[in-house]
Amino acid sequence: MIAAAPTPNVPVPTAVPVIGLRREREVLTVALQTSRHVVLEGPPGTGKSTLLRAIARDVGKDVVFVEGNAELTPARLIGQYDPSQVMAGGYAPENFLDGPLLTAMRGNGLLYLEELNRVPEETLNVLITVLTEGEIAVPRLGTVHAASGFRLIAAMNPFDAVGTARVGQAIADRMCRVVLGYQDAAGERSIVAAATGGDPSPIGLAVRMVRATREHRDVRMGSSVRGAIDLVLLLGGLLRLRGGYGLSADGARETTRDAAYAALSGRIRIADGLDRTAESVIDEILDDVWPEHMPPPGSEDEDDPDSDADDDPGDGQGKADGPPPASGGPEPQSKSSLRRDRKTGAARRQVSRSELAARHEDFGKVSPEVGEIDEAALARLVAEKPDAAGALLADMALATDREMRALARRLASRVFISLARVGRSPARGTRRLASGRRDDGDVDIDATLDRWSGLGAPTADDLVTRNWTASRRAVCLVVDCSGSMTGLAVALAAVAAAGVVLAADDRLDPSVLSFSDTVRVLQMQGVRRSPEMVVGDLISLRGHGLTDLAAALTAAGVQLSGAVADERVVVLLSDCLHTTGSPPESALAGLDRLHVLLPLPTAESVVAGAALAARGGGISQSVGGIAEIAGALRRVLS
């Protein structure tokens, strides 16, 4: 590959320095010296690759690089026989082409596996014996032993980044974990200066803006330091192009806006449930960092409030907190969690402020005045008591206070979608390697030899390849919204609906229905709606008391009947105590599997749910709080 010529005025360093990360560097160095395998975890741009390459240079080891992705097969990682050489000379050792794993094992080097949590589980499993015994058995080749200096260093972004999955315990248990966070402000200014050679003032401005994206209330994931590097380079180039130099030039603030849009907008991820753009966030940050009609900000070389107290920038882990702890929410008021009056249950009605205050002890803190919601107080309640916060939001979404009701519905969508993301992971194990007659993938030499007559050169019809295959599933979430479906029960349903919609991909096609004595389609099979729209519709429903399970399951079957899928699955969120219509067992025809989620379970609902799930060939899972929704969904969707 021919390297592109460096851009004029942009220095290209031969070795990027490691700034900060002293503790992490020491831990990684000692881990390698003591024959440990290590995974480096941290957000993009925290210096994982730079740190590894610097240590490899220090110890004089070669680094064998392999990019982890969903298409990495065991053969591409380990190596494979050359098909043409095998057909000519058989399975001789000299006909085997080492992959990056064997290259590093034989060469006393470091195998750097990037994006560990994007690699298919079937591929990761080949590393188990390597990490434990330092050897691997390769079919027809024999056992390959690793040289004494071989180490595996893996890197990955935090779980829940797009496209990531949890690494299995068998791999995690065999590796040390070093977590990297962003450097402090002074460290990031040093990184940008080393990469750009820019003036201090643009560097200080760029770093302040980038760090502000990580702390903005409406941003789920902010920019890495690479955004600051790009911002400095683009800003300098645009200023020169427009006939100015430095932040004091005419129009420099608008030029900064143009450069920031290009450098940062693609790196910012807006929080779910918000209807705003990355550009609007950048405008807000720029107005705060550099107010209009004010002189440009300084270089920010003075003491920074973000700086660590010691001289070691970048020691902070920078990791987001894990899922909020489960907290006790309102207890169900009677035996059935979804419906009390089995004959004539009333519709969900609007509730007054006095009734909300009586139901929820935290209502006064969250809504101190008519028409108001204190978002900071709500955020604290979500973090401390997610069940209580969910129940309160669900009830406020039907408040008689019109302004508070509208605000509660908007905030509820954001909160419930955020809670649905906690612990969410693409199901592993749904993809496997299989042989077939496709024109891509790795050649399955054994299967090809079986098809080949041995006379003449093999033709395209003789070739058999191995490739990833996956079953496609159509899933219909059916949510009980009968009249007494209030408070925490509504919150559980909303989080479940958001979780199913968020799980949609090319292998999982979801639909969402709600029902009481009638059925309503919230998301049609094959039609994508945003999670906030589905959740917003769900929490606004005013269902009725009667519960027709058979009608709901029949409607789910209609949704699934037209789906192109290998398996059609219904996930029913209900206490399974029907009060009208036919018995639910009569509506299971055409469904491949029925799973049941029991919200706020009672003894009666547990028995009914288990019996119905057994008839549908699925499982019954009790859900006592919001923290349990993600795990229950993973279980039934994996």
VOGU-3710 file (C-alpha; in Angstrom, 3 decimals, decimal comma):
1> miaaaptpnv> 0,000/0,000/0,000  1,364/3,427/-0,939  1,203/5,950/1,883  -0,420/9,260/1,061  1,827/12,300/1,109  1,501/14,304/4,331  -0,561/17,468/4,161  1,574/20,647/4,119  1,965/22,320/7,510  0,650/19,185/9,275
11> pvptavpvig> 3,456/17,359/11,108  3,374/13,568/10,958  5,251/12,213/13,997  7,018/8,907/13,619  6,048/7,788/17,127  3,082/9,255/18,942  4,052/9,977/22,560  2,113/8,499/25,455  0,836/11,386/27,556  -0,395/10,554/31,019
21> lrrerevltv> -1,529/6,979/31,643  1,427/6,395/33,967  -0,375/3,948/36,223  -1,929/2,084/33,319  1,448/1,856/31,614  3,062/0,435/34,746  0,305/-2,143/35,218  0,476/-3,255/31,578  4,277/-3,482/31,659  4,280/-5,658/34,772
31> alqtsrhvvl> 1,457/-7,808/33,429  3,512/-8,590/30,331  6,609/-9,264/32,409  4,680/-11,760/34,532  3,289/-13,616/31,504  -0,258/-12,277/31,825  -2,625/-11,677/28,934  -4,386/-8,317/29,094  -7,476/-6,590/27,743  -7,397/-2,788/27,508
41> egppgtgkst> -10,854/-1,270/27,848  -11,782/2,343/27,280  -13,708/4,751/25,059  -12,350/5,624/21,609  -9,389/7,951/21,643  -8,034/7,118/25,095  -4,703/5,830/23,748  -5,096/2,050/23,890  -3,180/1,381/20,662  -0,613/4,101/21,384
51> llraiardvg> 0,070/2,670/24,842  0,576/-0,867/23,543  2,882/0,151/20,711  4,983/2,257/23,074  5,464/-0,669/25,470  6,221/-3,026/22,578  8,955/-0,644/21,427  10,348/-0,484/24,956  10,638/-4,267/25,276  11,698/-4,827/21,663
61> kdvvfvegna> 8,788/-7,057/20,667  7,008/-7,271/17,354  3,273/-6,607/17,332  1,041/-8,760/15,152  -2,123/-6,775/14,556  -5,536/-8,251/13,833  -8,736/-6,244/13,539  -11,628/-7,811/15,378  -14,980/-7,678/13,636  -18,097/-9,759/13,084
71> eltparligq> -16,537/-11,458/10,027  -13,402/-12,758/11,764  -13,560/-16,547/11,484  -11,396/-19,060/13,380  -9,588/-19,905/10,129  -8,695/-16,268/9,489  -7,357/-15,901/13,034  -5,444/-19,195/13,262  -4,499/-19,774/9,635  -5,503/-22,356/7,059
81> ydpsqvmagg> -4,193/-24,647/4,379  -3,744/-23,189/0,911  -6,491/-24,938/-1,107  -4,527/-25,051/-4,344  -1,413/-26,454/-2,620  -3,471/-29,072/-0,793  -5,018/-30,283/-4,047  -1,552/-30,523/-5,567  0,453/-31,884/-2,635  -1,901/-32,843/0,181
91> yapenfldgp> -2,008/-31,649/3,764  1,728/-31,075/4,155  2,867/-28,618/6,889  4,515/-26,386/4,287  1,114/-25,870/2,661  -0,309/-24,287/5,806  -0,533/-20,488/5,870  -0,162/-19,112/9,381  -2,753/-16,585/10,503  -1,963/-13,763/12,937
101> lltamrgngl> -2,436/-16,006/15,993  0,114/-18,632/14,906  2,460/-15,936/13,590  2,588/-14,323/17,030  2,822/-17,676/18,856  5,753/-18,887/16,777  7,475/-15,506/16,683  7,719/-14,695/20,374  5,607/-11,592/19,794  2,513/-9,758/20,933
111> lyleelnrvp> -0,828/-10,461/19,285  -2,856/-7,257/19,370  -6,538/-8,136/18,891  -8,494/-4,931/18,441  -12,246/-4,653/19,110  -12,372/-7,848/21,169  -16,077/-7,505/21,955  -17,020/-7,374/18,270  -15,494/-10,801/17,516  -17,952/-13,740/17,187
121> eetlnvlitv> -17,998/-16,080/20,161  -17,071/-19,094/18,004  -13,838/-17,327/17,040  -13,038/-16,209/20,583  -13,399/-19,761/21,853  -10,275/-20,864/19,955  -8,269/-18,636/22,317  -9,268/-20,461/25,509  -6,560/-23,156/25,322  -4,022/-20,650/24,028
131> ltegeiavpr> -4,571/-18,383/27,042  -4,493/-21,261/29,528  -1,972/-23,760/28,161  -0,014/-21,696/25,642  -0,820/-24,076/22,818  -3,435/-24,802/20,195  -4,353/-27,993/18,338  -4,833/-27,332/14,630  -6,574/-30,096/12,667  -4,154/-31,979/10,328
141> lgtvhaasgf> -1,289/-29,694/11,380  -0,901/-30,802/14,982  -0,301/-28,905/18,199  1,446/-25,530/17,975  3,174/-24,345/21,153  3,597/-20,648/21,856  7,078/-19,227/22,341  7,875/-18,031/25,847  7,392/-14,367/24,989  3,970/-14,707/23,374
151> rliaamnpfd> 1,250/-12,525/24,876  -2,277/-11,613/23,818  -3,218/-7,982/24,265  -6,820/-7,215/23,381  -8,553/-3,857/23,212  -12,211/-3,026/23,293  -14,611/-0,145/23,714  -16,954/-0,207/26,708  -19,878/-2,575/26,390  -23,039/-1,031/24,898
161> avgtarvgqa> -21,131/0,832/22,229  -22,844/0,131/18,920  -22,077/-3,372/17,656  -20,470/-4,655/20,851  -21,418/-7,745/22,868  -20,401/-9,079/26,240  -17,204/-11,143/26,244  -17,817/-14,630/27,609  -16,640/-15,444/31,110  -14,322/-18,191/29,829
171> iadrmcrvvl> -12,251/-15,536/28,026  -12,611/-12,775/30,622  -11,449/-15,125/33,395  -8,159/-15,747/31,582  -7,165/-12,111/31,075  -6,284/-9,133/33,237  -8,300/-5,983/32,577  -6,835/-2,481/32,438  -9,360/0,348/32,086  -8,303/3,575/30,406
181> gyqdaagers> -10,140/6,855/30,767  -9,732/10,202/29,111  -6,744/12,290/30,190  -7,351/15,504/32,107  -7,554/18,832/30,287  -3,816/19,523/30,500  -3,032/16,071/29,153  -5,434/16,466/26,249  -3,960/19,862/25,385  -0,536/18,214/25,273
191> ivaaatggdp> -1,832/15,448/23,001  -3,405/17,934/20,593  -0,274/20,093/20,595  1,936/17,082/19,812  -0,362/15,995/16,989  -0,961/19,406/15,384  1,792/21,787/16,393  -0,967/24,419/16,614  -1,115/27,638/18,577  -2,122/27,427/22,251
201> spiglavrmv> -5,364/29,413/21,931  -7,068/27,208/19,288  -5,851/24,135/21,170  -7,351/25,340/24,449  -10,634/26,200/22,726  -10,828/22,832/20,964  -10,113/20,844/24,120  -12,698/22,795/26,120  -15,351/22,157/23,478  -14,546/18,468/23,194
211> ratrehrdvr> -14,609/17,941/26,951  -17,914/19,805/27,133  -19,486/17,305/24,727  -18,805/14,513/27,245  -20,564/16,370/30,049  -23,528/17,804/28,145  -26,854/16,685/29,635  -28,294/15,726/26,227  -25,278/13,782/24,927  -24,986/10,038/25,457
221> mgssvrgaid> -21,420/9,801/24,114  -19,146/12,764/23,525  -16,117/13,241/21,323  -12,677/11,787/21,929  -9,507/13,842/21,788  -9,351/13,045/18,061  -12,184/15,534/17,671  -10,018/18,252/19,233  -7,139/17,375/16,890  -9,401/17,606/13,846
231> lvlllggllr> -10,960/20,829/15,113  -7,555/22,533/15,494  -6,420/21,429/12,014  -9,676/22,403/10,313  -9,900/25,705/12,146  -6,344/26,679/11,207  -6,888/25,721/7,573  -10,207/27,561/7,303  -8,777/30,713/8,876  -5,907/30,738/6,386
241> lrggyglsad> -8,285/30,067/3,508  -10,490/32,977/4,574  -7,572/35,374/4,884  -7,141/35,466/8,647  -4,935/33,964/11,296  -5,649/33,190/14,917  -8,853/33,513/16,904  -8,684/37,299/16,807  -9,266/37,364/13,030  -12,553/38,749/11,706
251> garettrdaa> -15,216/36,070/11,558  -13,122/33,627/13,606  -16,078/32,658/15,778  -18,214/31,641/12,810  -15,212/29,858/11,312  -14,861/27,974/14,601  -18,517/26,952/14,300  -17,958/25,608/10,763  -14,887/23,667/11,848  -16,633/22,303/14,956
261> yaalsgriri> -19,592/21,079/12,909  -17,234/19,104/10,667  -14,936/17,835/13,435  -17,418/17,018/16,194  -20,946/16,442/14,868  -20,186/12,912/13,666  -18,568/11,993/16,984  -21,483/13,069/19,196  -24,316/10,682/20,062  -27,479/12,390/21,280
271> adgldrtaes> -29,285/10,746/24,208  -32,210/8,566/23,231  -35,612/10,173/23,222  -34,360/13,688/22,410  -35,390/15,518/19,274  -32,296/17,600/18,647  -29,210/17,526/16,449  -25,510/17,332/17,215  -25,119/20,748/15,584  -27,521/22,320/18,097
281> videilddvw> -25,437/20,896/20,938  -22,274/22,296/19,354  -23,938/25,724/19,065  -24,830/25,601/22,753  -21,310/24,594/23,748  -19,746/27,296/21,583  -22,045/29,928/23,120  -20,883/28,839/26,555  -17,171/28,589/25,746  -17,030/31,660/23,510
291> pehmpppgse> -20,055/33,933/24,044  -21,044/36,034/21,070  -19,585/39,570/20,932  -16,899/38,547/23,426  -13,150/38,247/22,796  -11,824/34,752/22,053  -10,999/32,551/25,043  -7,412/32,226/26,178  -5,119/29,264/25,839  -6,480/27,672/29,059
301> deddpdsdad> -2,948/26,931/30,243  -3,913/28,198/33,677  -4,933/25,773/36,397  -7,825/23,689/35,185  -10,571/22,685/37,589  -10,654/19,280/35,920  -6,982/18,606/36,546  -5,914/15,885/38,930  -4,242/16,957/42,125  -1,044/15,124/41,247
311> ddpgdgqgka> 1,220/15,324/38,218  -0,173/12,259/36,541  -2,794/13,166/33,958  -5,066/10,433/32,785  -5,146/8,309/35,916  -8,896/8,673/36,151  -10,734/5,680/34,845  -13,353/7,702/33,041  -15,773/4,822/33,090  -19,485/5,304/33,249
321> dgpppasggp> -21,273/3,827/36,199  -22,944/0,479/35,717  -26,662/-0,145/35,736  -28,502/1,707/38,494  -29,142/-0,516/41,483  -32,512/-2,077/41,895  -34,690/-0,231/44,337  -37,969/-1,030/45,890  -40,901/0,512/44,084  -44,554/0,699/45,012
331> epqsksslrr> -45,998/-2,590/46,066  -48,860/-4,015/44,032  -52,099/-3,027/45,674  -53,862/-6,380/45,216  -53,331/-9,894/43,985  -53,077/-9,279/40,261  -50,437/-6,872/39,049  -52,257/-5,804/35,907  -55,923/-5,942/36,683  -57,982/-6,161/39,841
341> drktgaarrq> -61,663/-6,174/38,949  -61,975/-9,207/36,727  -65,380/-8,329/35,387  -65,784/-4,600/34,989  -62,417/-2,952/35,631  -62,427/0,756/34,875  -60,220/2,537/32,389  -56,997/4,151/33,525  -58,004/7,654/34,499  -56,226/10,931/34,908
351> vsrselaarh> -54,895/11,656/38,393  -54,687/14,897/40,330  -51,623/16,393/41,998  -52,999/15,496/45,434  -53,460/11,880/44,375  -49,952/11,778/42,908  -48,567/13,137/46,170  -50,454/10,483/48,109  -49,181/7,670/45,863  -45,550/8,767/45,568
361> edfgkvspev> -43,454/10,102/48,433  -40,983/11,729/46,035  -43,608/13,605/44,005  -43,078/16,936/45,815  -39,330/16,852/45,108  -39,795/16,050/41,433  -42,708/18,472/40,838  -42,472/21,325/43,366  -44,928/23,564/41,484  -47,892/23,159/39,159
371> geideaalar> -46,746/22,484/35,605  -43,124/21,893/36,634  -40,779/18,908/36,792  -37,337/19,287/38,352  -35,208/17,269/35,923  -32,233/17,173/38,302  -34,391/15,737/41,083  -35,883/13,230/38,657  -32,407/12,156/37,512  -31,359/11,580/41,131
381> lvaekpdaag> -34,495/9,528/41,755  -33,856/7,417/38,633  -30,315/6,701/39,817  -31,293/5,950/43,427  -34,738/4,341/43,059  -35,467/3,429/39,425  -38,682/1,584/40,262  -40,090/4,510/42,206  -39,035/6,925/39,446  -40,606/4,755/36,741
391> alladmalat> -43,882/4,424/38,628  -44,016/8,166/39,264  -43,326/9,048/35,619  -45,949/6,609/34,378  -48,585/8,131/36,646  -47,564/11,735/35,876  -48,036/10,944/32,179  -51,781/10,808/32,965  -51,902/13,794/35,323  -54,708/16,334/35,170
401> dremralarr> -52,012/19,029/35,150  -51,724/19,465/31,374  -48,263/21,065/31,280  -46,797/18,526/33,690  -48,462/15,687/31,776  -46,846/16,754/28,481  -43,451/17,199/30,119  -43,745/13,858/31,922  -44,485/12,023/28,677  -41,440/13,543/26,997
411> lasrvfisla> -39,167/12,757/29,937  -40,662/9,284/30,388  -39,706/8,321/26,847  -36,124/9,390/27,471  -35,874/7,687/30,868  -37,506/4,411/29,870  -35,396/4,124/26,722  -32,261/4,830/28,758  -33,221/2,130/31,259  -33,902/-0,286/28,400
421> rvgrspargt> -30,334/0,206/27,160  -28,803/-0,723/30,507  -27,445/-4,241/30,194  -28,669/-4,663/26,642  -26,457/-6,820/24,415  -26,779/-8,481/21,058  -27,363/-12,157/21,641  -24,257/-14,215/21,010  -24,497/-17,678/19,563  -27,091/-16,813/16,920
431> rrlasgrrdd> -24,394/-16,856/14,215  -22,439/-19,961/13,307  -20,085/-21,121/10,597  -21,712/-23,411/8,049  -20,645/-24,880/4,717  -22,482/-23,932/1,561  -22,247/-23,304/-2,174  -21,637/-19,558/-1,981  -18,968/-17,646/-3,880  -17,585/-15,927/-0,778
441> gdvdidatld> -16,148/-17,029/2,567  -13,310/-19,444/3,362  -12,836/-22,565/1,260  -13,912/-25,732/3,092  -11,097/-27,912/1,764  -12,411/-31,240/3,090  -15,889/-30,695/1,660  -14,416/-29,479/-1,630  -12,209/-32,559/-1,941  -15,236/-34,748/-1,268
451> rwsglgapta> -17,095/-33,115/-4,168  -14,114/-33,016/-6,540  -13,714/-36,054/-8,739  -9,940/-35,650/-8,824  -9,947/-35,516/-12,630  -8,826/-32,190/-14,014  -8,891/-28,866/-12,240  -11,785/-28,303/-9,842  -14,568/-26,143/-11,200  -16,665/-23,539/-9,428
461> ddlvtrnwta> -19,315/-26,198/-8,840  -16,802/-28,242/-6,847  -16,007/-25,446/-4,386  -17,624/-25,442/-0,944  -17,120/-22,455/1,343  -17,702/-21,768/5,010  -19,439/-18,589/6,049  -21,405/-17,068/8,881  -25,072/-17,960/8,905  -27,781/-16,672/11,196
471> srravclvvd> -31,423/-17,478/11,732  -33,825/-14,586/11,367  -36,529/-14,257/13,984  -39,730/-12,262/14,014  -40,748/-11,227/17,537  -44,028/-9,710/18,675  -44,140/-8,120/22,128  -47,689/-8,187/23,476  -48,278/-5,865/26,456  -51,246/-6,083/28,821
481> csgsmtglav> -52,671/-2,559/29,228  -55,859/-3,281/31,130  -57,432/-0,661/33,391  -55,402/-1,239/36,527  -52,139/-1,231/34,572  -50,729/1,776/36,424  -47,551/2,984/38,008  -44,690/0,520/38,019  -46,546/-1,964/35,805  -46,732/0,674/33,042
491> alaavaaagv> -43,050/1,500/33,537  -42,112/-2,166/33,177  -44,134/-2,409/29,972  -42,557/0,764/28,569  -39,010/-0,410/29,308  -39,768/-3,804/27,772  -41,198/-2,184/24,625  -38,162/0,068/24,303  -35,841/-2,899/24,790  -37,497/-4,931/22,048
501> vlaaddrldp> -37,490/-2,024/19,579  -33,837/-1,249/20,357  -32,905/-4,889/19,735  -34,113/-4,710/16,126  -31,461/-5,588/13,553  -31,107/-7,677/10,408  -31,765/-10,845/12,443  -34,529/-9,637/14,753  -37,683/-8,041/13,357  -40,017/-6,842/16,159
511> svlsfsdtvr> -43,588/-5,667/16,438  -45,378/-4,346/19,530  -49,052/-4,721/20,474  -51,007/-3,533/23,503  -54,289/-5,047/24,595  -57,074/-5,083/27,124  -60,448/-6,108/25,754  -59,292/-4,743/22,392  -55,911/-4,850/20,648  -53,868/-1,877/19,449
521> vlqmqgvrrs> -50,816/-2,025/17,163  -47,994/0,194/18,467  -45,432/-1,061/15,940  -46,394/-3,123/12,931  -44,241/-6,055/11,875  -41,786/-4,945/9,203  -42,341/-1,231/9,886  -39,732/0,574/11,963  -40,789/3,278/14,408  -38,516/5,138/16,780
531> pemvvgdlis> -38,401/3,843/20,373  -39,614/7,204/21,699  -42,733/7,032/19,535  -43,574/3,505/20,679  -42,951/4,309/24,338  -44,854/7,582/24,071  -47,912/5,811/22,666  -47,720/3,120/25,326  -47,594/5,399/28,359  -50,432/7,521/26,952
541> lrghgltdla> -52,861/4,585/26,724  -55,927/4,500/28,915  -56,751/0,799/28,789  -59,906/-0,928/30,061  -60,412/-3,498/32,768  -61,208/-6,633/30,785  -58,362/-8,756/29,457  -58,718/-10,806/26,278  -55,552/-12,868/26,016  -56,838/-14,957/23,106
551> aaltaagvql> -57,550/-11,871/21,002  -54,078/-10,530/21,745  -52,351/-13,778/20,775  -54,448/-14,040/17,616  -53,460/-10,501/16,628  -49,816/-11,357/17,307  -50,120/-14,369/15,023  -51,492/-12,127/12,263  -48,500/-9,784/12,659  -46,014/-12,659/12,513
561> sgavadervv> -47,688/-14,556/9,674  -46,376/-12,212/6,998  -42,819/-11,986/8,358  -39,918/-13,555/6,473  -38,315/-15,443/9,353  -37,037/-18,819/10,472  -38,819/-18,514/13,827  -41,910/-16,576/14,954  -41,881/-15,713/18,651  -44,400/-13,963/20,907
571> vllsdclhtt> -43,264/-12,342/24,163  -46,317/-11,738/26,355  -46,028/-9,262/29,239  -49,059/-10,045/31,356  -50,250/-11,815/34,485  -52,008/-14,262/32,102  -55,324/-14,064/33,998  -57,888/-13,615/31,217  -61,367/-12,308/31,977  -63,034/-12,280/28,584
581> gsppesalag> -62,848/-14,022/25,236  -61,723/-17,553/24,456  -59,120/-19,435/26,505  -55,651/-18,240/25,511  -54,506/-21,785/24,731  -56,871/-21,771/21,745  -54,888/-18,969/20,036  -51,416/-20,562/19,927  -51,713/-22,003/16,399  -49,097/-20,599/14,029
591> ldrlhvllpl> -46,772/-19,438/16,803  -43,394/-21,180/16,982  -42,829/-20,107/20,577  -44,541/-18,136/23,324  -42,558/-16,649/26,211  -44,214/-14,982/29,187  -42,889/-12,087/31,276  -44,808/-11,736/34,565  -44,698/-8,165/35,931  -44,942/-7,861/39,723
601> ptaesvvaga> -45,756/-11,575/39,994  -48,263/-13,100/42,396  -48,716/-16,770/43,214  -51,771/-16,916/40,963  -50,050/-15,253/38,002  -46,929/-17,417/38,340  -49,015/-20,573/37,964  -51,026/-19,189/35,049  -47,950/-17,815/33,251  -45,960/-21,023/33,608
611> alaargggis> -48,855/-23,091/32,244  -49,387/-20,818/29,240  -45,652/-20,615/28,414  -45,384/-24,402/28,612  -48,266/-24,763/26,160  -46,488/-22,326/23,860  -43,116/-24,090/24,050  -41,444/-21,170/25,809  -40,386/-20,030/29,260  -42,050/-17,957/31,964
621> qsvggiaeia> -39,939/-15,248/33,615  -40,985/-13,152/36,622  -40,073/-9,451/36,544  -40,213/-7,732/39,911  -38,633/-4,413/38,942  -37,125/-2,328/36,160  -33,617/-3,645/36,833  -34,828/-7,137/35,908  -36,295/-6,257/32,504  -33,017/-6,276/30,557
631> galrrvls> -31,999/-9,709/31,834  -35,443/-11,161/31,195  -35,478/-9,852/27,621  -31,985/-11,196/26,966  -33,086/-14,597/28,174  -36,144/-14,834/25,939  -34,542/-13,196/22,897  -31,245/-15,126/22,934
//
